[in-house]
Structures are given as structure tokens and as C-alpha cells.
Amino acid sequence: MEAAGRVFARKGYLNAEISQITQEAGKSIGVFYAYFENKAELLASLLDDFNMEIGQRIVTDTHAPENARFVLSTIWNSYKAHAPTLLALTDAATVDANFAAALNALRNFARNDFAGMIRIRQAAGLCQGMDPRLTAMALETMTNQCLYEWLGKGLGAFEDEVQEEQAFDTLVGIVDTILGAERFAAPTAPAQTLM
């Protein structure tokens, strides 16, 4: 499974070949087919492992849904631990409806956490005027892009722990700044388009 992750990280899911995965693992192609029917079944198994770990984290973590650091830490650490699988899922989702649905479910999980955080803050008088669902979609999209750039492309290869901590703190600071606003003021008129 780790060999598949390495090949997916280097080649992408769509370009990865079963022979490359078995060569990386030091196994024969026959061994692969003893466990998996095809590459899609292998990715589905990797996703099952990811989902099981996420489920265990949710049960064991003390949940603090109003805390951006906590919510982002869970998302960050999950992405970091499973970057090759999540990159492969993103790639596979472009051609397979089942993987597209799985990716959307993962993204909805993060969106629900963000929406819950916004609702809690709204009850405390913050984030007034923000639509929790739309704001959560924007925050999840931004977070997902940051994770892709920082952890996915480099597979978590920051120069050192301080650099990674600074990147994480930057993301938390952005979310806290957005959600710490006492009110969300929409522009009174549409912006002029320059031609």
C-alpha cells in the first residue's frame, strides 16, 4: 500500500501502472492480483484506511468545533498522513464518478466542520451576515488548495518543523481573521469591470 502511495505521488493515479506499483513494492504482479482486481480497487482500499483513521480521530479527539486551530489541525494532519492517497483520489475523481463522490464526501466533511464553527461564532455575536454554508465552502476550498500546495505537491517536505508550523499558523490566522470579524459587510454596489 505504501508503494502504491509513492507511485501515485510521483506519477499521479491516472498515469500509475500496476507494474510500477509492484516493482516499487518488490512484489510480482501476481501478488497484486491476489489482493486487488485493479488499480481502482487498490485506491478504494487506501481510502477505506483513510476513512477508518479519520473516524478513529473523531472518536478519540476532544472536539472543539469553535476552535479554528483544532479543526484545521485535524484536517492538516489527516492530509499530511495521507497526501498520496488524497492526490490519487483527486486525480481519479476526474474520470470515475464513484471517486468523485468520495472526494465530495471528504470535502463536505471539512465544510460541515467549518459551517459548525461559523454557527457557534454567530451565536456569540461574530460572523454576522455570513452564510455558514457558503463561507464554509470558501474556507474549505482555500484550505484544500493550501494543503495541496504545501503538503501535496511536496508531500509534506517542508525544510524543517518550524517552516511547517509557520505555514499551519498562517492558515489558522487567515481563518481566524475571516471568522473573527464582527460583521461581514457586502459591497453596496457591484464592482466596476475594467475593460
C-alpha positions as CSV (number, residue, x, y, z in Angstrom):
1,M,0.0,0.0,0.0
2,E,2.9,2.4,0.8
3,A,4.5,1.6,-2.5
4,A,1.2,2.5,-4.3
5,G,1.2,5.8,-2.5
6,R,4.7,6.6,-3.6
7,V,3.9,5.7,-7.2
8,F,0.7,7.7,-7.1
9,A,2.6,10.7,-5.7
10,R,5.2,10.5,-8.5
11,K,3.1,9.6,-11.4
12,G,-0.5,10.5,-10.4
13,Y,-3.2,8.0,-10.2
14,L,-4.1,8.1,-13.9
15,N,-0.5,7.6,-15.1
16,A,0.4,5.0,-12.5
17,E,0.7,1.5,-13.8
18,I,0.2,-1.7,-11.7
19,S,3.6,-2.9,-12.9
20,Q,5.2,0.3,-11.4
21,I,3.4,-0.3,-8.1
22,T,4.5,-3.9,-7.9
23,Q,8.1,-3.0,-8.9
24,E,8.1,-0.3,-6.2
25,A,6.9,-2.9,-3.6
26,G,9.3,-5.5,-4.8
27,K,6.4,-7.9,-5.5
28,S,5.2,-9.7,-8.5
29,I,2.1,-8.6,-10.5
30,G,0.5,-11.9,-9.5
31,V,0.7,-10.9,-5.8
32,F,-1.1,-7.6,-6.7
33,Y,-3.9,-9.5,-8.4
34,A,-4.2,-11.9,-5.4
35,Y,-5.4,-8.9,-3.4
36,F,-6.9,-6.4,-5.9
37,E,-8.8,-6.7,-9.1
38,N,-7.4,-3.4,-10.5
39,K,-5.9,-0.1,-9.6
40,A,-9.3,1.4,-8.6
41,E,-9.8,-1.4,-6.0
42,L,-6.4,-0.6,-4.6
43,L,-7.3,3.1,-4.3
44,A,-10.6,2.2,-2.7
45,S,-8.7,0.2,-0.1
46,L,-6.4,3.1,0.6
47,L,-9.5,5.3,1.0
48,D,-11.0,2.8,3.4
49,D,-7.8,3.0,5.6
50,F,-8.0,6.8,5.4
51,N,-11.7,6.9,6.4
52,M,-11.1,4.5,9.3
53,E,-8.3,6.6,10.7
54,I,-10.4,9.8,10.4
55,G,-13.3,8.0,12.2
56,Q,-11.0,7.0,15.0
57,R,-9.6,10.5,15.3
58,I,-13.1,11.9,15.6
59,V,-14.0,9.5,18.3
60,T,-10.7,10.0,20.3
61,D,-10.1,13.7,19.9
62,T,-11.7,16.1,22.2
63,H,-13.9,18.0,19.8
64,A,-13.7,21.8,19.9
65,P,-15.7,22.8,16.8
66,E,-15.4,26.6,17.5
67,N,-11.6,26.4,17.6
68,A,-10.1,27.0,14.1
69,R,-6.7,25.6,15.3
70,F,-8.3,22.3,16.3
71,V,-10.4,21.9,13.2
72,L,-7.5,22.8,10.9
73,S,-5.1,20.6,12.8
74,T,-7.4,17.6,12.2
75,I,-7.6,18.4,8.5
76,W,-3.9,19.2,8.2
77,N,-2.7,16.1,10.0
78,S,-5.0,13.8,8.0
79,Y,-3.9,15.3,4.7
80,K,-0.3,15.1,5.7
81,A,-0.5,11.5,6.7
82,H,-2.4,10.5,3.5
83,A,-1.3,13.0,0.9
84,P,-0.5,10.4,-1.8
85,T,-4.0,8.8,-1.3
86,L,-5.8,12.1,-1.4
87,L,-3.8,13.2,-4.5
88,A,-4.7,10.0,-6.2
89,L,-8.3,10.4,-5.2
90,T,-8.4,13.9,-6.7
91,D,-6.9,12.5,-10.0
92,A,-9.2,9.5,-10.1
93,A,-12.3,11.8,-9.4
94,T,-11.7,13.4,-12.8
95,V,-12.7,10.1,-14.6
96,D,-14.6,8.0,-12.1
97,A,-18.0,9.1,-10.6
98,N,-17.5,6.9,-7.5
99,F,-14.2,8.5,-6.7
100,A,-15.8,12.0,-7.5
101,A,-18.5,11.2,-4.9
102,A,-15.9,10.0,-2.4
103,L,-13.9,13.2,-2.9
104,N,-17.0,15.3,-2.5
105,A,-17.9,13.5,0.7
106,L,-14.5,14.3,2.2
107,R,-14.8,17.9,1.2
108,N,-18.3,18.1,2.7
109,F,-16.9,16.7,6.0
110,A,-14.5,19.7,6.2
111,R,-17.2,22.1,5.1
112,N,-19.5,20.8,7.8
113,D,-16.8,21.5,10.4
114,F,-16.3,25.0,9.1
115,A,-20.0,25.7,9.0
116,G,-20.4,24.4,12.6
117,M,-17.6,26.7,13.7
118,I,-19.3,29.7,12.0
119,R,-22.7,28.9,13.6
120,I,-21.0,28.7,17.0
121,R,-19.3,32.0,16.4
122,Q,-22.6,33.6,15.2
123,A,-24.3,32.5,18.4
124,A,-21.5,34.5,20.2
125,G,-22.2,37.6,18.0
126,L,-19.5,37.1,15.5
127,C,-19.6,36.4,11.8
128,Q,-23.0,38.2,11.5
129,G,-24.3,38.3,7.9
130,M,-22.1,35.3,6.8
131,D,-23.9,32.4,5.2
132,P,-22.4,29.5,7.1
133,R,-22.7,27.1,4.1
134,L,-21.2,29.5,1.5
135,T,-18.4,30.7,3.8
136,A,-17.6,27.1,4.8
137,M,-17.3,26.2,1.1
138,A,-14.9,29.1,0.5
139,L,-12.8,28.2,3.6
140,E,-12.7,24.6,2.6
141,T,-11.6,25.4,-0.9
142,M,-8.9,27.8,0.3
143,T,-7.7,25.2,2.9
144,N,-7.7,22.4,0.3
145,Q,-5.6,24.5,-2.1
146,C,-3.2,25.4,0.7
147,L,-2.9,21.7,1.6
148,Y,-2.3,20.7,-2.0
149,E,0.4,23.4,-2.5
150,W,2.1,22.9,0.9
151,L,1.7,19.2,1.6
152,G,0.5,17.5,-1.6
153,K,3.0,18.8,-4.1
154,G,5.9,18.4,-1.8
155,L,4.4,15.5,0.1
156,G,4.9,17.3,3.4
157,A,8.5,18.2,2.5
158,F,9.0,21.4,4.5
159,E,12.6,22.3,5.1
160,D,12.0,21.9,8.9
161,E,9.3,21.7,11.5
162,V,9.5,25.5,12.1
163,Q,8.6,26.2,8.4
164,E,5.7,23.7,8.6
165,E,4.5,25.3,11.9
166,Q,4.6,28.7,10.3
167,A,2.6,27.6,7.3
168,F,0.0,26.0,9.6
169,D,-0.1,29.1,11.8
170,T,-0.6,31.2,8.7
171,L,-3.6,29.2,7.7
172,V,-5.1,29.3,11.2
173,G,-4.5,33.1,11.2
174,I,-6.3,33.6,7.9
175,V,-9.4,31.6,9.1
176,D,-9.4,33.3,12.5
177,T,-9.2,36.7,10.8
178,I,-12.1,35.9,8.5
179,L,-14.2,34.4,11.2
180,G,-13.3,36.9,13.9
181,A,-14.9,39.7,12.0
182,E,-17.8,41.2,14.0
183,R,-19.8,41.6,10.8
184,F,-19.5,40.7,7.2
185,A,-20.2,43.7,5.0
186,A,-21.3,43.0,1.5
187,P,-20.4,45.7,-1.1
188,T,-23.3,48.1,-1.7
189,A,-22.8,48.1,-5.5
190,P,-21.2,45.6,-7.8
191,A,-17.6,46.4,-8.6
192,Q,-16.9,48.1,-11.9
193,T,-15.3,45.9,-14.5
194,L,-12.3,47.3,-16.3
195,M,-12.0,46.6,-20.0
